[in-house]
């Protein structure tokens, strides 16, 4: 159950509406999702988080699909249902197929398993892996 009620556009302050408008324009959508409408209870956090997400998730050396799939992987590992669902939808919109999702989930599971094994054994890092090319 949510701890606060989302802030609807009609009830938002001008400062919050400006962020909502930027979200809709940037994402080319006609609505603002619950993540942002909940953060609107603290406008400085809303603005700071949106600006960071907008910058980090913009295409760059990594394309949008790759970034969404990475976000999905981290969200799955952190067990964030909201982020799993929203970034699965965004990755699908960016071109992720069911086969890609299946492989991504397999990689997530394998990485979590081998990370835990390496941590449990306290395996020493190979010298070759420590070298920067």
PALUM-702707 format. One record per residue: x, y, z of N, C-alpha, C, O in turn; residue in three letters. Coordinates in steps of 0.05 Angstrom, whole numbers, padded with zeros to 5 digits, always signed. Layout:
PALUM-702707
XYZXYZXYZXYZALA;...
END
This chain:
PALUM-702707
+00017-00023+00000+00000+00000+00000+00018+00025+00000+00037+00026+00015UNK;+00012+00044-00017+00028+00069-00018+00028+00084+00008+00009+00082+00024UNK;+00050+00098+00014+00051+00114+00038+00040+00142+00034+00032+00155+00053UNK;+00039+00151+00009+00027+00177+00002+00011+00174-00024+00016+00156-00040UNK;-00008+00192-00027-00024+00193-00052-00009+00208-00074+00002+00229-00068UNK;-00008+00197-00098+00005+00212-00120-00008+00239-00124-00031+00244-00119UNK;+00009+00258-00133+00000+00285-00138-00009+00288-00167+00007+00287-00186UNK;-00035+00291-00171-00046+00294-00198-00037+00320-00211-00031+00339-00197UNK;-00036+00320-00237-00028+00344-00252-00045+00368-00243-00034+00390-00238UNK;-00071+00365-00241-00089+00387-00234-00083+00398-00206-00089+00421-00201UNK;-00072+00381-00189-00067+00390-00161-00038+00398-00157-00031+00406-00135UNK;-00022+00397-00178+00007+00402-00175+00013+00432-00175-00002+00448-00187UNK;+00034+00439-00161+00044+00466-00161+00056+00473-00189+00062+00454-00204UNK;+00059+00498-00195+00072+00505-00221+00100+00492-00224+00107+00484-00246UNK;+00115+00491-00202+00142+00479-00203+00140+00449-00210+00155+00439-00227UNK;+00121+00435-00199+00117+00407-00204+00106+00403-00233+00114+00385-00247UNK;+00087+00420-00241+00076+00418-00268+00098+00422-00289+00097+00409-00310UNK;+00117+00439-00284+00139+00443-00303+00155+00417-00306+00163+00410-00329UNK;+00159+00402-00285+00174+00377-00287+00156+00357-00302+00165+00342-00319UNK;+00131+00355-00294+00112+00337-00308+00112+00343-00338+00113+00324-00354UNK;+00111+00368-00346+00110+00376-00374+00136+00367-00388+00135+00357-00411UNK;+00158+00370-00374+00184+00361-00386+00185+00331-00389+00194+00321-00409UNK;+00175+00316-00369+00173+00287-00371+00157+00279-00396+00166+00262-00411UNK;+00133+00291-00398+00116+00283-00421+00128+00291-00448+00127+00275-00467UNK;+00141+00314-00449+00154+00323-00474+00178+00305-00481+00181+00297-00504UNK;+00194+00300-00462+00218+00283-00466+00211+00255-00475+00223+00244-00493UNK;+00191+00244-00461+00184+00216-00467+00162+00214-00489+00155+00191-00497UNK;+00153+00236-00498+00132+00237-00519+00108+00220-00511+00099+00202-00525UNK;+00098+00226-00487+00075+00213-00475+00055+00234-00466+00061+00257-00464UNK;+00031+00225-00459+00010+00244-00450+00002+00239-00421-00020+00248-00413UNK;+00019+00227-00405+00013+00222-00377+00039+00220-00362+00060+00216-00373UNK;+00037+00222-00336+00060+00220-00318+00056+00197-00299+00035+00196-00286UNK;+00075+00179-00298+00071+00155-00282+00074+00160-00252+00083+00181-00243UNK;+00066+00139-00237+00065+00142-00208+00092+00147-00194+00092+00159-00173UNK;+00114+00139-00206+00140+00145-00194+00143+00175-00191+00150+00185-00169UNK;+00137+00190-00212+00141+00219-00212+00119+00233-00196+00125+00252-00182UNK;+00094+00223-00198+00073+00236-00184+00075+00232-00153+00064+00247-00138UNK;+00089+00211-00146+00094+00207-00117+00117+00224-00108+00116+00236-00086UNK;+00138+00225-00124+00161+00243-00117+00153+00272-00115+00167+00288-00103UNK;+00131+00279-00128+00122+00307-00128+00115+00317-00100+00113+00342-00097UNK;+00113+00300-00081+00109+00309-00054+00133+00325-00043+00131+00341-00024UNK;+00156+00321-00056+00180+00336-00049+00192+00346-00075+00209+00333-00087UNK;+00183+00369-00084+00191+00380-00110+00222+00380-00115+00230+00374-00138UNK;+00239+00386-00096+00267+00385-00102+00277+00357-00109+00294+00354-00127UNK;+00266+00337-00096+00273+00309-00102+00262+00301-00130+00276+00288-00145UNK;+00238+00310-00135+00226+00304-00162+00244+00316-00184+00251+00302-00202UNK;+00251+00341-00181+00266+00355-00202+00294+00342-00205+00303+00337-00227UNK;+00308+00338-00182+00335+00327-00183+00335+00299-00195+00352+00293-00212UNK;+00316+00282-00186+00315+00255-00196+00308+00254-00226+00321+00239-00241UNK;+00289+00270-00235+00282+00271-00263+00306+00280-00280+00312+00268-00300UNK;+00319+00302-00271+00342+00312-00287+00364+00290-00289+00376+00287-00310UNK;+00369+00276-00267+00389+00255-00268+00381+00232-00286+00397+00222-00302UNK;+00356+00223-00283+00346+00201-00300+00347+00209-00330+00355+00194-00347UNK;+00338+00233-00335+00337+00243-00363+00365+00243-00375+00369+00235-00398UNK;+00385+00252-00360+00412+00253-00369+00424+00225-00373+00435+00219-00394UNK;+00421+00208-00352+00434+00182-00353+00421+00164-00374+00435+00148-00387UNK;+00394+00165-00377+00381+00147-00395+00380+00157-00424+00370+00143-00442UNK;+00390+00181-00430+00391+00191-00457+00411+00174-00473+00430+00164-00462UNK;+00405+00170-00499+00425+00155-00516+00452+00167-00515+00456+00192-00515UNK;+00472+00150-00514+00500+00159-00513+00517+00137-00525+00510+00126-00546UNK;+00538+00130-00511+00555+00107-00519+00538+00081-00518+00543+00063-00533UNK;+00519+00081-00500+00500+00058-00499+00473+00068-00510+00464+00090-00504UNK;+00460+00051-00526+00434+00059-00537+00412+00056-00516+00417+00044-00494UNK;+00389+00066-00521+00367+00066-00502+00358+00038-00494+00352+00033-00471UNK;+00358+00019-00513+00350-00008-00506+00369-00020-00486+00361-00033-00467UNK;+00395-00017-00491+00415-00028-00473+00412-00016-00445+00413-00031-00425UNK;+00408+00010-00444+00405+00023-00418+00380+00013-00403+00381+00008-00379UNK;+00358+00009-00418+00334-00001-00405+00337-00029-00395+00327-00037-00374UNK;+00352-00046-00410+00356-00073-00402+00375-00074-00377+00371-00091-00360UNK;+00394-00057-00376+00412-00055-00352+00395-00047-00328+00397-00058-00307UNK;+00378-00027-00332+00361-00017-00311+00342-00039-00301+00338-00043-00277UNK;+00332-00055-00320+00315-00077-00313+00330-00098-00297+00320-00108-00277UNK;+00355-00104-00305+00371-00124-00291+00376-00115-00262+00374-00131-00243UNK;+00384-00090-00258+00389-00080-00231+00363-00080-00215+00364-00087-00191UNK;+00341-00073-00227+00316-00072-00213+00307-00100-00204+00297-00103-00182UNK;+00312-00120-00221+00306-00147-00214+00323-00156-00190+00313-00169-00172UNK;+00348-00150-00191+00367-00157-00170+00359-00143-00143+00362-00155-00122UNK;+00349-00118-00145+00341-00103-00122+00312-00109-00113+00303-00099-00093UNK;+00299-00126-00129+00271-00134-00123+00252-00110-00121+00235-00108-00103UNK;+00255-00092-00141+00237-00069-00142+00215-00074-00163+00220-00071-00187UNK;+00192-00083-00154+00171-00090-00173+00163-00066-00191+00160-00070-00215UNK;+00162-00042-00179+00154-00019-00196+00174-00016-00219+00166-00013-00242UNK;+00200-00016-00212+00220-00011-00233+00222-00035-00252+00227-00030-00276UNK;+00218-00059-00243+00218-00082-00261+00197-00078-00282+00201-00082-00306UNK;+00173-00071-00273+00151-00068-00292+00154-00044-00310+00149-00046-00335UNK;+00162-00022-00300+00165+00002-00316+00188+00000-00336+00185+00008-00359UNK;+00210-00012-00328+00232-00014-00347+00230-00038-00366+00242-00038-00387UNK;+00214-00058-00358+00207-00079-00378+00190-00067-00400+00195-00072-00424UNK;+00171-00050-00392+00154-00037-00412+00171-00018-00430+00167-00018-00454UNK;+00189-00003-00418+00206+00015-00433+00225-00001-00452+00230+00008-00474UNK;+00236-00023-00442+00254-00039-00459+00238-00051-00482+00249-00052-00505UNK;+00214-00060-00477+00197-00071-00499+00192-00049-00519+00193-00054-00544UNK;+00186-00025-00510+00181-00003-00528+00205+00004-00545+00203+00012-00568UNK;+00229+00000-00533+00254+00005-00547+00263-00018-00564+00284-00016-00578UNK;+00248-00040-00564+00254-00062-00583+00262-00089-00570+00269-00107-00585UNK;+00260-00091-00544+00267-00117-00532+00246-00138-00539+00222-00133-00536UNK;+00256-00161-00548+00238-00183-00555+00235-00202-00531+00249-00199-00511UNK;+00217-00220-00533+00214-00241-00512+00239-00258-00509+00246-00265-00487UNK;+00252-00263-00531+00277-00279-00531+00298-00263-00516+00313-00274-00500UNK;+00300-00237-00521+00320-00221-00507+00314-00220-00477+00332-00221-00461UNK;+00288-00217-00470+00280-00217-00442+00288-00243-00428+00299-00243-00406UNK;+00283-00265-00442+00290-00291-00431+00320-00294-00426+00329-00303-00405UNK;+00336-00285-00445+00365-00286-00441+00374-00267-00419+00392-00273-00404UNK;+00362-00243-00418+00369-00224-00398+00364-00236-00370+00381-00234-00352UNK;+00341-00248-00366+00334-00260-00340+00354-00283-00334+00361-00286-00311UNK;+00362-00298-00354+00382-00319-00349+00408-00307-00340+00421-00318-00321UNK;+00417-00286-00352+00441-00272-00345+00439-00261-00316+00458-00264-00300UNK;+00417-00249-00310+00412-00238-00283+00415-00260-00262+00429-00257-00242UNK;+00402-00283-00267+00403-00305-00249+00431-00316-00246+00440-00322-00223UNK;+00445-00319-00268+00472-00330-00267+00491-00311-00253+00508-00320-00237UNK;+00489-00285-00259+00506-00266-00246+00502-00266-00215+00521-00265-00200UNK;+00477-00266-00207+00471-00267-00179+00482-00292-00166+00493-00291-00144UNK;+00479-00315-00179+00489-00340-00168+00520-00339-00165+00531-00345-00144UNK;+00534-00332-00187+00563-00333-00186+00574-00311-00169+00595-00315-00157UNK;+00561-00288-00167+00570-00267-00149+00569-00277-00120+00588-00272-00105UNK;+00548-00290-00113+00545-00300-00086+00566-00322-00080+00577-00324-00058UNK;+00571-00340-00099+00591-00360-00096+00618-00348-00092+00633-00355-00074UNK;+00625-00329-00109+00651-00315-00107+00654-00301-00080+00675-00302-00068UNK;+00633-00288-00071+00634-00274-00045+00636-00294-00022+00651-00289-00003UNK;+00621-00316-00024+00622-00336-00002+00649-00349+00000+00659-00353+00023UNK;+00662-00354-00022+00689-00366-00022+00711-00345-00018+00734-00351-00013UNK;+00703-00319-00020+00723-00297-00019+00745-00302-00039+00769-00301-00032UNK;+00738-00308-00064+00757-00314-00085+00774-00290-00091+00764-00268-00095UNK;+00800-00294-00091+00819-00272-00097+00817-00265-00127+00815-00282-00144UNK;+00817-00239-00133+00816-00230-00160+00842-00235-00174+00864-00230-00163UNK;+00840-00247-00198+00864-00253-00214+00879-00227-00221+00866-00206-00226UNK;+00905-00228-00220+00922-00204-00227+00915-00194-00255+00915-00169-00259UNK;+00910-00212-00274+00904-00203-00301+00878-00186-00302+00876-00168-00319UNK;+00859-00192-00284+00834-00176-00284+00838-00149-00271+00822-00131-00276UNK;+00859-00146-00256+00865-00121-00242+00879-00101-00261+00879-00076-00255UNK;+00890-00110-00282+00905-00093-00301+00885-00078-00319+00866-00089-00329UNK;+00891-00053-00322+00875-00036-00340+00889-00035-00367+00912-00028-00369UNK;+00874-00043-00389+00887-00042-00415+00894-00015-00424+00905-00012-00446UNK;
END
